[in-house]
Amino acid sequence: DEWLNAGFIATVQQRGAAIIKARKLSSALSAASSACDHIRDWVLGTPEGTFVSMGVYSDGSYGVPAGLIYSFPVTCCGGEWTIVQGLPIDEFSRKKMDATAQELSEEKALAYSCLE
């Protein structure tokens, strides 16, 4: 738990910089590869009994406000995605999820304010 709650998060937050440092090039290829993986799973489906994380429209699952684009565990079949329900969320994860939802809500409000 200590590594997951500290070292792992820092590693994920700095992954773009790590790719740039290791390749001496942009991290665009990594992003493109991730986009391809995402589309493959969406179009071809996820293997039975597995799920992937995708940024999809929130329906209020896991306490995430409806209407946000948020990363959820999903299964895909026939070009459709479905949010996996009922996964346990510990207190640490709940706090991180709530903070992310708050940031996304603020960004959404800012984006809409630019349209006025």
Biopython code that builds the backbone (N, CA, C, O; Angstrom):
import numpy as np
from Bio.PDB.StructureBuilder import StructureBuilder

atoms = [
    (1, "ASP", "N", (0.823, -1.201, 0.000)),
    (1, "ASP", "CA", (0.000, 0.000, 0.000)),
    (1, "ASP", "C", (0.864, 1.261, 0.000)),
    (1, "ASP", "O", (0.529, 2.244, -0.661)),
    (2, "GLU", "N", (1.977, 1.234, 0.740)),
    (2, "GLU", "CA", (2.829, 2.421, 0.802)),
    (2, "GLU", "C", (3.339, 2.798, -0.583)),
    (2, "GLU", "O", (3.271, 3.963, -0.976)),
    (3, "TRP", "N", (3.853, 1.811, -1.330)),
    (3, "TRP", "CA", (4.348, 2.075, -2.676)),
    (3, "TRP", "C", (3.213, 2.534, -3.590)),
    (3, "TRP", "O", (3.379, 3.481, -4.358)),
    (4, "LEU", "N", (2.071, 1.872, -3.510)),
    (4, "LEU", "CA", (0.930, 2.220, -4.360)),
    (4, "LEU", "C", (0.467, 3.645, -4.090)),
    (4, "LEU", "O", (0.163, 4.389, -5.022)),
    (5, "ASN", "N", (0.414, 4.022, -2.830)),
    (5, "ASN", "CA", (-0.105, 5.335, -2.457)),
    (5, "ASN", "C", (0.916, 6.463, -2.605)),
    (5, "ASN", "O", (0.546, 7.634, -2.520)),
    (6, "ALA", "N", (2.188, 6.137, -2.824)),
    (6, "ALA", "CA", (3.200, 7.189, -2.926)),
    (6, "ALA", "C", (4.018, 7.026, -4.202)),
    (6, "ALA", "O", (3.855, 7.803, -5.142)),
    (7, "GLY", "N", (4.882, 6.041, -4.245)),
    (7, "GLY", "CA", (5.789, 5.853, -5.373)),
    (7, "GLY", "C", (5.086, 5.634, -6.696)),
    (7, "GLY", "O", (5.472, 6.226, -7.704)),
    (8, "PHE", "N", (4.070, 4.803, -6.714)),
    (8, "PHE", "CA", (3.353, 4.515, -7.953)),
    (8, "PHE", "C", (2.695, 5.762, -8.513)),
    (8, "PHE", "O", (2.797, 6.032, -9.710)),
    (9, "ILE", "N", (2.025, 6.523, -7.667)),
    (9, "ILE", "CA", (1.343, 7.736, -8.124)),
    (9, "ILE", "C", (2.347, 8.725, -8.705)),
    (9, "ILE", "O", (2.097, 9.312, -9.758)),
    (10, "ALA", "N", (3.464, 8.913, -8.040)),
    (10, "ALA", "CA", (4.495, 9.825, -8.546)),
    (10, "ALA", "C", (5.017, 9.333, -9.898)),
    (10, "ALA", "O", (5.245, 10.141, -10.799)),
    (11, "THR", "N", (5.205, 8.039, -10.050)),
    (11, "THR", "CA", (5.680, 7.477, -11.314)),
    (11, "THR", "C", (4.685, 7.745, -12.435)),
    (11, "THR", "O", (5.077, 8.147, -13.530)),
    (12, "VAL", "N", (3.414, 7.525, -12.170)),
    (12, "VAL", "CA", (2.384, 7.756, -13.183)),
    (12, "VAL", "C", (2.314, 9.237, -13.547)),
    (12, "VAL", "O", (2.172, 9.582, -14.720)),
    (13, "GLN", "N", (2.414, 10.105, -12.554)),
    (13, "GLN", "CA", (2.345, 11.540, -12.807)),
    (13, "GLN", "C", (3.516, 12.023, -13.653)),
    (13, "GLN", "O", (3.389, 13.016, -14.370)),
    (14, "GLN", "N", (4.643, 11.346, -13.581)),
    (14, "GLN", "CA", (5.837, 11.772, -14.309)),
    (14, "GLN", "C", (6.149, 10.912, -15.533)),
    (14, "GLN", "O", (7.245, 10.997, -16.086)),
    (15, "ARG", "N", (5.189, 10.082, -15.960)),
    (15, "ARG", "CA", (5.463, 9.142, -17.038)),
    (15, "ARG", "C", (5.825, 9.839, -18.351)),
    (15, "ARG", "O", (6.697, 9.364, -19.079)),
    (16, "GLY", "N", (5.172, 10.949, -18.659)),
    (16, "GLY", "CA", (5.493, 11.666, -19.895)),
    (16, "GLY", "C", (6.927, 12.150, -19.901)),
    (16, "GLY", "O", (7.643, 11.992, -20.891)),
    (17, "ALA", "N", (7.340, 12.736, -18.799)),
    (17, "ALA", "CA", (8.720, 13.227, -18.691)),
    (17, "ALA", "C", (9.705, 12.062, -18.766)),
    (17, "ALA", "O", (10.773, 12.197, -19.363)),
    (18, "ALA", "N", (9.363, 10.934, -18.175)),
    (18, "ALA", "CA", (10.253, 9.768, -18.203)),
    (18, "ALA", "C", (10.412, 9.241, -19.628)),
    (18, "ALA", "O", (11.503, 8.830, -20.021)),
    (19, "ILE", "N", (9.337, 9.252, -20.394)),
    (19, "ILE", "CA", (9.408, 8.790, -21.783)),
    (19, "ILE", "C", (10.288, 9.730, -22.593)),
    (19, "ILE", "O", (11.136, 9.287, -23.367)),
    (20, "ILE", "N", (10.084, 11.022, -22.411)),
    (20, "ILE", "CA", (10.897, 12.008, -23.133)),
    (20, "ILE", "C", (12.373, 11.844, -22.778)),
    (20, "ILE", "O", (13.231, 11.889, -23.659)),
    (21, "LYS", "N", (12.669, 11.657, -21.506)),
    (21, "LYS", "CA", (14.050, 11.505, -21.063)),
    (21, "LYS", "C", (14.679, 10.237, -21.644)),
    (21, "LYS", "O", (15.822, 10.261, -22.101)),
    (22, "ALA", "N", (13.929, 9.129, -21.627)),
    (22, "ALA", "CA", (14.472, 7.858, -22.101)),
    (22, "ALA", "C", (14.653, 7.847, -23.620)),
    (22, "ALA", "O", (15.653, 7.328, -24.115)),
    (23, "ARG", "N", (13.706, 8.406, -24.359)),
    (23, "ARG", "CA", (13.753, 8.356, -25.825)),
    (23, "ARG", "C", (14.444, 9.563, -26.436)),
    (23, "ARG", "O", (14.820, 9.537, -27.608)),
    (24, "LYS", "N", (14.615, 10.629, -25.647)),
    (24, "LYS", "CA", (15.142, 11.896, -26.158)),
    (24, "LYS", "C", (14.232, 12.461, -27.257)),
    (24, "LYS", "O", (14.667, 13.238, -28.107)),
    (25, "LEU", "N", (12.978, 12.055, -27.217)),
    (25, "LEU", "CA", (11.978, 12.481, -28.194)),
    (25, "LEU", "C", (10.666, 12.767, -27.472)),
    (25, "LEU", "O", (10.541, 12.531, -26.271)),
    (26, "SER", "N", (9.707, 13.270, -28.209)),
    (26, "SER", "CA", (8.372, 13.541, -27.678)),
    (26, "SER", "C", (7.708, 12.257, -27.191)),
    (26, "SER", "O", (8.034, 11.158, -27.640)),
    (27, "SER", "N", (6.770, 12.424, -26.264)),
    (27, "SER", "CA", (6.002, 11.274, -25.786)),
    (27, "SER", "C", (4.762, 11.038, -26.651)),
    (27, "SER", "O", (3.884, 10.266, -26.266)),
    (28, "ALA", "N", (4.679, 11.688, -27.809)),
    (28, "ALA", "CA", (3.506, 11.557, -28.682)),
    (28, "ALA", "C", (3.288, 10.120, -29.131)),
    (28, "ALA", "O", (2.141, 9.685, -29.234)),
    (29, "LEU", "N", (4.345, 9.376, -29.399)),
    (29, "LEU", "CA", (4.183, 7.988, -29.824)),
    (29, "LEU", "C", (3.507, 7.166, -28.737)),
    (29, "LEU", "O", (2.657, 6.325, -29.032)),
    (30, "SER", "N", (3.876, 7.401, -27.493)),
    (30, "SER", "CA", (3.242, 6.699, -26.382)),
    (30, "SER", "C", (1.751, 7.031, -26.316)),
    (30, "SER", "O", (0.920, 6.148, -26.103)),
    (31, "ALA", "N", (1.423, 8.297, -26.499)),
    (31, "ALA", "CA", (0.021, 8.709, -26.482)),
    (31, "ALA", "C", (-0.731, 8.085, -27.651)),
    (31, "ALA", "O", (-1.870, 7.644, -27.494)),
    (32, "ALA", "N", (-0.103, 8.046, -28.815)),
    (32, "ALA", "CA", (-0.740, 7.452, -29.991)),
    (32, "ALA", "C", (-0.972, 5.957, -29.778)),
    (32, "ALA", "O", (-2.018, 5.429, -30.155)),
    (33, "SER", "N", (-0.013, 5.285, -29.185)),
    (33, "SER", "CA", (-0.156, 3.857, -28.901)),
    (33, "SER", "C", (-1.317, 3.613, -27.944)),
    (33, "SER", "O", (-2.095, 2.677, -28.125)),
    (34, "SER", "N", (-1.425, 4.459, -26.930)),
    (34, "SER", "CA", (-2.538, 4.335, -25.977)),
    (34, "SER", "C", (-3.873, 4.558, -26.662)),
    (34, "SER", "O", (-4.840, 3.852, -26.379)),
    (35, "ALA", "N", (-3.937, 5.537, -27.565)),
    (35, "ALA", "CA", (-5.175, 5.800, -28.307)),
    (35, "ALA", "C", (-5.551, 4.587, -29.155)),
    (35, "ALA", "O", (-6.723, 4.217, -29.226)),
    (36, "CYS", "N", (-4.554, 3.965, -29.800)),
    (36, "CYS", "CA", (-4.819, 2.754, -30.593)),
    (36, "CYS", "C", (-5.353, 1.621, -29.724)),
    (36, "CYS", "O", (-6.294, 0.931, -30.114)),
    (37, "ASP", "N", (-4.757, 1.425, -28.549)),
    (37, "ASP", "CA", (-5.231, 0.391, -27.629)),
    (37, "ASP", "C", (-6.677, 0.649, -27.225)),
    (37, "ASP", "O", (-7.496, -0.268, -27.176)),
    (38, "HIS", "N", (-6.973, 1.902, -26.940)),
    (38, "HIS", "CA", (-8.319, 2.307, -26.519)),
    (38, "HIS", "C", (-9.332, 1.992, -27.620)),
    (38, "HIS", "O", (-10.371, 1.384, -27.361)),
    (39, "ILE", "N", (-9.024, 2.408, -28.842)),
    (39, "ILE", "CA", (-9.940, 2.186, -29.963)),
    (39, "ILE", "C", (-10.086, 0.695, -30.252)),
    (39, "ILE", "O", (-11.188, 0.226, -30.537)),
    (40, "ARG", "N", (-8.982, -0.055, -30.180)),
    (40, "ARG", "CA", (-9.046, -1.502, -30.399)),
    (40, "ARG", "C", (-10.026, -2.156, -29.428)),
    (40, "ARG", "O", (-10.876, -2.950, -29.829)),
    (41, "ASP", "N", (-9.896, -1.812, -28.141)),
    (41, "ASP", "CA", (-10.788, -2.405, -27.136)),
    (41, "ASP", "C", (-12.235, -1.989, -27.376)),
    (41, "ASP", "O", (-13.148, -2.805, -27.247)),
    (42, "TRP", "N", (-12.442, -0.733, -27.722)),
    (42, "TRP", "CA", (-13.788, -0.216, -27.948)),
    (42, "TRP", "C", (-14.439, -0.909, -29.144)),
    (42, "TRP", "O", (-15.595, -1.327, -29.068)),
    (43, "VAL", "N", (-13.704, -1.031, -30.240)),
    (43, "VAL", "CA", (-14.273, -1.584, -31.467)),
    (43, "VAL", "C", (-14.326, -3.112, -31.441)),
    (43, "VAL", "O", (-15.339, -3.704, -31.813)),
    (44, "LEU", "N", (-13.245, -3.747, -31.004)),
    (44, "LEU", "CA", (-13.167, -5.203, -31.041)),
    (44, "LEU", "C", (-13.660, -5.875, -29.768)),
    (44, "LEU", "O", (-13.928, -7.077, -29.757)),
    (45, "GLY", "N", (-13.781, -5.093, -28.688)),
    (45, "GLY", "CA", (-14.279, -5.639, -27.432)),
    (45, "GLY", "C", (-13.171, -6.058, -26.491)),
    (45, "GLY", "O", (-12.034, -6.304, -26.896)),
    (46, "THR", "N", (-13.534, -6.131, -25.230)),
    (46, "THR", "CA", (-12.597, -6.584, -24.210)),
    (46, "THR", "C", (-12.770, -8.091, -24.032)),
    (46, "THR", "O", (-13.884, -8.598, -24.160)),
    (47, "PRO", "N", (-11.703, -8.806, -23.742)),
    (47, "PRO", "CA", (-11.831, -10.251, -23.515)),
    (47, "PRO", "C", (-12.795, -10.541, -22.358)),
    (47, "PRO", "O", (-12.863, -9.784, -21.389)),
    (48, "GLU", "N", (-13.510, -11.605, -22.470)),
    (48, "GLU", "CA", (-14.464, -12.022, -21.441)),
    (48, "GLU", "C", (-13.784, -12.067, -20.077)),
    (48, "GLU", "O", (-12.694, -12.619, -19.929)),
    (49, "GLY", "N", (-14.441, -11.483, -19.090)),
    (49, "GLY", "CA", (-13.931, -11.493, -17.725)),
    (49, "GLY", "C", (-12.900, -10.417, -17.426)),
    (49, "GLY", "O", (-12.343, -10.389, -16.329)),
    (50, "THR", "N", (-12.635, -9.527, -18.384)),
    (50, "THR", "CA", (-11.668, -8.456, -18.155)),
    (50, "THR", "C", (-12.335, -7.106, -18.373)),
    (50, "THR", "O", (-13.414, -7.016, -18.958)),
    (51, "PHE", "N", (-11.682, -6.069, -17.898)),
    (51, "PHE", "CA", (-12.135, -4.712, -18.183)),
    (51, "PHE", "C", (-10.917, -3.823, -18.364)),
    (51, "PHE", "O", (-9.804, -4.182, -17.980)),
    (52, "VAL", "N", (-11.143, -2.662, -18.952)),
    (52, "VAL", "CA", (-10.095, -1.675, -19.172)),
    (52, "VAL", "C", (-10.575, -0.348, -18.618)),
    (52, "VAL", "O", (-11.754, -0.182, -18.303)),
    (53, "SER", "N", (-9.657, 0.589, -18.503)),
    (53, "SER", "CA", (-9.993, 1.926, -18.037)),
    (53, "SER", "C", (-10.162, 2.826, -19.252)),
    (53, "SER", "O", (-9.282, 2.894, -20.110)),
    (54, "MET", "N", (-11.308, 3.523, -19.321)),
    (54, "MET", "CA", (-11.572, 4.442, -20.426)),
    (54, "MET", "C", (-12.214, 5.712, -19.910)),
    (54, "MET", "O", (-13.003, 5.691, -18.965)),
    (55, "GLY", "N", (-11.864, 6.813, -20.543)),
    (55, "GLY", "CA", (-12.517, 8.079, -20.260)),
    (55, "GLY", "C", (-13.845, 8.107, -20.988)),
    (55, "GLY", "O", (-13.883, 8.238, -22.211)),
    (56, "VAL", "N", (-14.938, 7.985, -20.242)),
    (56, "VAL", "CA", (-16.281, 7.941, -20.825)),
    (56, "VAL", "C", (-17.211, 8.890, -20.070)),
    (56, "VAL", "O", (-16.867, 9.405, -19.006)),
    (57, "TYR", "N", (-18.376, 9.107, -20.633)),
    (57, "TYR", "CA", (-19.384, 9.996, -20.065)),
    (57, "TYR", "C", (-19.935, 9.386, -18.776)),
    (57, "TYR", "O", (-20.417, 8.253, -18.786)),
    (58, "SER", "N", (-19.867, 10.118, -17.683)),
    (58, "SER", "CA", (-20.336, 9.601, -16.395)),
    (58, "SER", "C", (-21.857, 9.601, -16.320)),
    (58, "SER", "O", (-22.525, 10.561, -16.704)),
    (59, "ASP", "N", (-22.370, 8.502, -15.819)),
    (59, "ASP", "CA", (-23.808, 8.391, -15.553)),
    (59, "ASP", "C", (-24.088, 8.500, -14.057)),
    (59, "ASP", "O", (-25.200, 8.225, -13.605)),
    (60, "GLY", "N", (-23.069, 8.903, -13.292)),
    (60, "GLY", "CA", (-23.193, 9.003, -11.841)),
    (60, "GLY", "C", (-22.596, 7.808, -11.110)),
    (60, "GLY", "O", (-22.596, 7.769, -9.880)),
    (61, "SER", "N", (-22.087, 6.832, -11.860)),
    (61, "SER", "CA", (-21.472, 5.659, -11.239)),
    (61, "SER", "C", (-20.329, 6.063, -10.320)),
    (61, "SER", "O", (-19.630, 7.046, -10.564)),
    (62, "TYR", "N", (-20.156, 5.290, -9.270)),
    (62, "TYR", "CA", (-19.079, 5.481, -8.296)),
    (62, "TYR", "C", (-19.072, 6.877, -7.680)),
    (62, "TYR", "O", (-18.035, 7.349, -7.215)),
    (63, "GLY", "N", (-20.221, 7.531, -7.676)),
    (63, "GLY", "CA", (-20.336, 8.847, -7.065)),
    (63, "GLY", "C", (-19.719, 9.975, -7.883)),
    (63, "GLY", "O", (-19.580, 11.093, -7.388)),
    (64, "VAL", "N", (-19.352, 9.694, -9.123)),
    (64, "VAL", "CA", (-18.800, 10.724, -10.013)),
    (64, "VAL", "C", (-19.974, 11.480, -10.626)),
    (64, "VAL", "O", (-20.874, 10.857, -11.190)),
    (65, "PRO", "N", (-19.983, 12.804, -10.528)),
    (65, "PRO", "CA", (-21.120, 13.572, -11.054)),
    (65, "PRO", "C", (-21.425, 13.224, -12.514)),
    (65, "PRO", "O", (-20.524, 13.135, -13.348)),
    (66, "ALA", "N", (-22.690, 13.034, -12.795)),
    (66, "ALA", "CA", (-23.113, 12.753, -14.169)),
    (66, "ALA", "C", (-22.714, 13.904, -15.073)),
    (66, "ALA", "O", (-22.756, 15.069, -14.677)),
    (67, "GLY", "N", (-22.329, 13.565, -16.279)),
    (67, "GLY", "CA", (-21.985, 14.576, -17.269)),
    (67, "GLY", "C", (-20.507, 14.861, -17.411)),
    (67, "GLY", "O", (-20.107, 15.578, -18.329)),
    (68, "LEU", "N", (-19.686, 14.322, -16.531)),
    (68, "LEU", "CA", (-18.235, 14.489, -16.666)),
    (68, "LEU", "C", (-17.672, 13.370, -17.543)),
    (68, "LEU", "O", (-18.186, 12.251, -17.541)),
    (69, "ILE", "N", (-16.629, 13.678, -18.279)),
    (69, "ILE", "CA", (-15.855, 12.626, -18.934)),
    (69, "ILE", "C", (-14.822, 12.191, -17.899)),
    (69, "ILE", "O", (-13.996, 12.993, -17.464)),
    (70, "TYR", "N", (-14.873, 10.923, -17.510)),
    (70, "TYR", "CA", (-14.104, 10.436, -16.369)),
    (70, "TYR", "C", (-13.609, 9.030, -16.690)),
    (70, "TYR", "O", (-14.262, 8.301, -17.435)),
    (71, "SER", "N", (-12.488, 8.652, -16.150)),
    (71, "SER", "CA", (-11.948, 7.320, -16.388)),
    (71, "SER", "C", (-12.646, 6.294, -15.491)),
    (71, "SER", "O", (-12.581, 6.368, -14.264)),
    (72, "PHE", "N", (-13.305, 5.350, -16.132)),
    (72, "PHE", "CA", (-14.018, 4.287, -15.427)),
    (72, "PHE", "C", (-13.523, 2.928, -15.895)),
    (72, "PHE", "O", (-12.967, 2.803, -16.986)),
    (73, "PRO", "N", (-13.729, 1.901, -15.056)),
    (73, "PRO", "CA", (-13.510, 0.543, -15.541)),
    (73, "PRO", "C", (-14.685, 0.189, -16.458)),
    (73, "PRO", "O", (-15.845, 0.324, -16.069)),
    (74, "VAL", "N", (-14.376, -0.263, -17.679)),
    (74, "VAL", "CA", (-15.434, -0.592, -18.625)),
    (74, "VAL", "C", (-15.161, -1.919, -19.310)),
    (74, "VAL", "O", (-14.022, -2.375, -19.406)),
    (75, "THR", "N", (-16.238, -2.518, -19.781)),
    (75, "THR", "CA", (-16.154, -3.627, -20.714)),
    (75, "THR", "C", (-16.683, -3.104, -22.042)),
    (75, "THR", "O", (-17.510, -2.193, -22.076)),
    (76, "CYS", "N", (-16.201, -3.682, -23.127)),
    (76, "CYS", "CA", (-16.634, -3.265, -24.457)),
    (76, "CYS", "C", (-17.096, -4.484, -25.242)),
    (76, "CYS", "O", (-16.503, -5.560, -25.172)),
    (77, "CYS", "N", (-18.172, -4.278, -25.990)),
    (77, "CYS", "CA", (-18.709, -5.350, -26.828)),
    (77, "CYS", "C", (-19.521, -4.700, -27.948)),
    (77, "CYS", "O", (-20.371, -3.847, -27.692)),
    (78, "GLY", "N", (-19.255, -5.107, -29.188)),
    (78, "GLY", "CA", (-20.022, -4.605, -30.312)),
    (78, "GLY", "C", (-19.940, -3.097, -30.494)),
    (78, "GLY", "O", (-20.905, -2.479, -30.944)),
    (79, "GLY", "N", (-18.803, -2.492, -30.153)),
    (79, "GLY", "CA", (-18.640, -1.053, -30.305)),
    (79, "GLY", "C", (-19.299, -0.232, -29.214)),
    (79, "GLY", "O", (-19.348, 0.994, -29.309)),
    (80, "GLU", "N", (-19.800, -0.879, -28.191)),
    (80, "GLU", "CA", (-20.435, -0.194, -27.055)),
    (80, "GLU", "C", (-19.620, -0.451, -25.800)),
    (80, "GLU", "O", (-19.039, -1.524, -25.640)),
    (81, "TRP", "N", (-19.577, 0.537, -24.905)),
    (81, "TRP", "CA", (-18.895, 0.362, -23.627)),
    (81, "TRP", "C", (-19.925, 0.366, -22.506)),
    (81, "TRP", "O", (-20.978, 0.995, -22.611)),
    (82, "THR", "N", (-19.605, -0.340, -21.442)),
    (82, "THR", "CA", (-20.457, -0.415, -20.254)),
    (82, "THR", "C", (-19.579, -0.260, -19.031)),
    (82, "THR", "O", (-18.571, -0.953, -18.890)),
    (83, "ILE", "N", (-19.962, 0.654, -18.141)),
    (83, "ILE", "CA", (-19.207, 0.840, -16.907)),
    (83, "ILE", "C", (-19.392, -0.374, -16.005)),
    (83, "ILE", "O", (-20.519, -0.796, -15.744)),
    (84, "VAL", "N", (-18.282, -0.930, -15.533)),
    (84, "VAL", "CA", (-18.319, -2.052, -14.587)),
    (84, "VAL", "C", (-18.808, -1.502, -13.255)),
    (84, "VAL", "O", (-18.289, -0.493, -12.777)),
    (85, "GLN", "N", (-19.769, -2.129, -12.668)),
    (85, "GLN", "CA", (-20.352, -1.677, -11.400)),
    (85, "GLN", "C", (-19.854, -2.517, -10.227)),
    (85, "GLN", "O", (-19.467, -3.674, -10.394)),
    (86, "GLY", "N", (-19.872, -1.917, -9.046)),
    (86, "GLY", "CA", (-19.682, -2.661, -7.809)),
    (86, "GLY", "C", (-18.266, -2.960, -7.380)),
    (86, "GLY", "O", (-18.067, -3.742, -6.451)),
    (87, "LEU", "N", (-17.268, -2.367, -8.023)),
    (87, "LEU", "CA", (-15.892, -2.611, -7.570)),
    (87, "LEU", "C", (-15.678, -1.879, -6.246)),
    (87, "LEU", "O", (-16.167, -0.762, -6.078)),
    (88, "PRO", "N", (-14.956, -2.490, -5.306)),
    (88, "PRO", "CA", (-14.723, -1.821, -4.019)),
    (88, "PRO", "C", (-13.791, -0.632, -4.171)),
    (88, "PRO", "O", (-12.834, -0.677, -4.944)),
    (89, "ILE", "N", (-14.073, 0.422, -3.436)),
    (89, "ILE", "CA", (-13.265, 1.638, -3.447)),
    (89, "ILE", "C", (-12.819, 1.910, -2.013)),
    (89, "ILE", "O", (-13.653, 2.148, -1.139)),
    (90, "ASP", "N", (-11.498, 1.877, -1.767)),
    (90, "ASP", "CA", (-11.020, 2.158, -0.412)),
    (90, "ASP", "C", (-11.000, 3.668, -0.172)),
    (90, "ASP", "O", (-11.214, 4.450, -1.098)),
    (91, "GLU", "N", (-10.746, 4.068, 1.055)),
    (91, "GLU", "CA", (-10.802, 5.475, 1.439)),
    (91, "GLU", "C", (-9.789, 6.326, 0.675)),
    (91, "GLU", "O", (-10.111, 7.431, 0.239)),
    (92, "PHE", "N", (-8.575, 5.819, 0.512)),
    (92, "PHE", "CA", (-7.542, 6.553, -0.214)),
    (92, "PHE", "C", (-7.990, 6.807, -1.652)),
    (92, "PHE", "O", (-7.906, 7.931, -2.146)),
    (93, "SER", "N", (-8.462, 5.761, -2.313)),
    (93, "SER", "CA", (-8.915, 5.892, -3.701)),
    (93, "SER", "C", (-10.110, 6.819, -3.810)),
    (93, "SER", "O", (-10.208, 7.598, -4.758)),
    (94, "ARG", "N", (-11.024, 6.743, -2.842)),
    (94, "ARG", "CA", (-12.204, 7.608, -2.857)),
    (94, "ARG", "C", (-11.794, 9.075, -2.833)),
    (94, "ARG", "O", (-12.352, 9.894, -3.562)),
    (95, "LYS", "N", (-10.812, 9.402, -1.986)),
    (95, "LYS", "CA", (-10.332, 10.790, -1.903)),
    (95, "LYS", "C", (-9.719, 11.234, -3.224)),
    (95, "LYS", "O", (-9.971, 12.350, -3.678)),
    (96, "LYS", "N", (-8.919, 10.378, -3.844)),
    (96, "LYS", "CA", (-8.302, 10.710, -5.128)),
    (96, "LYS", "C", (-9.371, 10.866, -6.209)),
    (96, "LYS", "O", (-9.299, 11.782, -7.029)),
    (97, "MET", "N", (-10.343, 9.990, -6.211)),
    (97, "MET", "CA", (-11.422, 10.066, -7.197)),
    (97, "MET", "C", (-12.231, 11.350, -7.027)),
    (97, "MET", "O", (-12.566, 12.016, -8.006)),
    (98, "ASP", "N", (-12.538, 11.687, -5.788)),
    (98, "ASP", "CA", (-13.305, 12.914, -5.527)),
    (98, "ASP", "C", (-12.515, 14.151, -5.942)),
    (98, "ASP", "O", (-13.082, 15.088, -6.504)),
    (99, "ALA", "N", (-11.212, 14.162, -5.671)),
    (99, "ALA", "CA", (-10.377, 15.301, -6.057)),
    (99, "ALA", "C", (-10.335, 15.437, -7.582)),
    (99, "ALA", "O", (-10.410, 16.545, -8.113)),
    (100, "THR", "N", (-10.217, 14.322, -8.271)),
    (100, "THR", "CA", (-10.205, 14.348, -9.737)),
    (100, "THR", "C", (-11.540, 14.848, -10.272)),
    (100, "THR", "O", (-11.572, 15.670, -11.187)),
    (101, "ALA", "N", (-12.644, 14.357, -9.708)),
    (101, "ALA", "CA", (-13.974, 14.801, -10.145)),
    (101, "ALA", "C", (-14.139, 16.299, -9.919)),
    (101, "ALA", "O", (-14.728, 16.991, -10.749)),
    (102, "GLN", "N", (-13.626, 16.799, -8.809)),
    (102, "GLN", "CA", (-13.714, 18.233, -8.520)),
    (102, "GLN", "C", (-12.921, 19.033, -9.552)),
    (102, "GLN", "O", (-13.403, 20.045, -10.062)),
    (103, "GLU", "N", (-11.715, 18.583, -9.856)),
    (103, "GLU", "CA", (-10.891, 19.265, -10.862)),
    (103, "GLU", "C", (-11.580, 19.267, -12.222)),
    (103, "GLU", "O", (-11.592, 20.284, -12.915)),
    (104, "LEU", "N", (-12.150, 18.134, -12.601)),
    (104, "LEU", "CA", (-12.828, 18.042, -13.891)),
    (104, "LEU", "C", (-14.071, 18.924, -13.926)),
    (104, "LEU", "O", (-14.369, 19.536, -14.953)),
    (105, "SER", "N", (-14.790, 18.994, -12.825)),
    (105, "SER", "CA", (-15.977, 19.855, -12.749)),
    (105, "SER", "C", (-15.582, 21.317, -12.920)),
    (105, "SER", "O", (-16.264, 22.072, -13.612)),
    (106, "GLU", "N", (-14.487, 21.712, -12.293)),
    (106, "GLU", "CA", (-14.002, 23.088, -12.415)),
    (106, "GLU", "C", (-13.556, 23.384, -13.847)),
    (106, "GLU", "O", (-13.842, 24.460, -14.374)),
    (107, "GLU", "N", (-12.862, 22.443, -14.477)),
    (107, "GLU", "CA", (-12.429, 22.626, -15.854)),
    (107, "GLU", "C", (-13.627, 22.710, -16.797)),
    (107, "GLU", "O", (-13.629, 23.506, -17.736)),
    (108, "LYS", "N", (-14.643, 21.887, -16.545)),
    (108, "LYS", "CA", (-15.856, 21.924, -17.361)),
    (108, "LYS", "C", (-16.546, 23.279, -17.237)),
    (108, "LYS", "O", (-16.973, 23.861, -18.235)),
    (109, "ALA", "N", (-16.649, 23.773, -16.017)),
    (109, "ALA", "CA", (-17.285, 25.086, -15.794)),
    (109, "ALA", "C", (-16.483, 26.189, -16.503)),
    (109, "ALA", "O", (-17.068, 27.089, -17.106)),
    (110, "LEU", "N", (-15.164, 26.122, -16.433)),
    (110, "LEU", "CA", (-14.328, 27.113, -17.092)),
    (110, "LEU", "C", (-14.524, 27.054, -18.609)),
    (110, "LEU", "O", (-14.637, 28.090, -19.265)),
    (111, "ALA", "N", (-14.562, 25.844, -19.159)),
    (111, "ALA", "CA", (-14.766, 25.697, -20.597)),
    (111, "ALA", "C", (-16.110, 26.295, -21.018)),
    (111, "ALA", "O", (-16.189, 26.996, -22.027)),
    (112, "TYR", "N", (-17.162, 26.021, -20.251)),
    (112, "TYR", "CA", (-18.479, 26.561, -20.580)),
    (112, "TYR", "C", (-18.498, 28.081, -20.447)),
    (112, "TYR", "O", (-19.195, 28.760, -21.201)),
    (113, "SER", "N", (-17.738, 28.618, -19.494)),
    (113, "SER", "CA", (-17.715, 30.067, -19.324)),
    (113, "SER", "C", (-17.098, 30.769, -20.544)),
    (113, "SER", "O", (-17.426, 31.919, -20.837)),
    (114, "CYS", "N", (-16.220, 30.079, -21.235)),
    (114, "CYS", "CA", (-15.605, 30.635, -22.450)),
    (114, "CYS", "C", (-16.605, 30.732, -23.599)),
    (114, "CYS", "O", (-16.375, 31.462, -24.563)),
    (115, "LEU", "N", (-17.704, 30.005, -23.502)),
    (115, "LEU", "CA", (-18.718, 30.024, -24.555)),
    (115, "LEU", "C", (-19.724, 31.148, -24.389)),
    (115, "LEU", "O", (-20.515, 31.429, -25.290)),
    (116, "GLU", "N", (-19.687, 31.778, -23.248)),
    (116, "GLU", "CA", (-20.671, 32.833, -22.958)),
    (116, "GLU", "C", (-20.304, 34.150, -23.589)),
    (116, "GLU", "O", (-21.031, 35.132, -23.437)),
]
sb = StructureBuilder()
sb.init_structure("model")
sb.init_model(0)
sb.init_chain("A")
sb.init_seg("    ")
for serial, (resi, resn, name, xyz) in enumerate(atoms, 1):
    if name == "N":
        sb.init_residue(resn, " ", resi, " ")
    sb.init_atom(name, np.array(xyz, "f"), 0.0, 1.0, " ", f" {name:<3s}", serial, name[0])
structure = sb.get_structure()
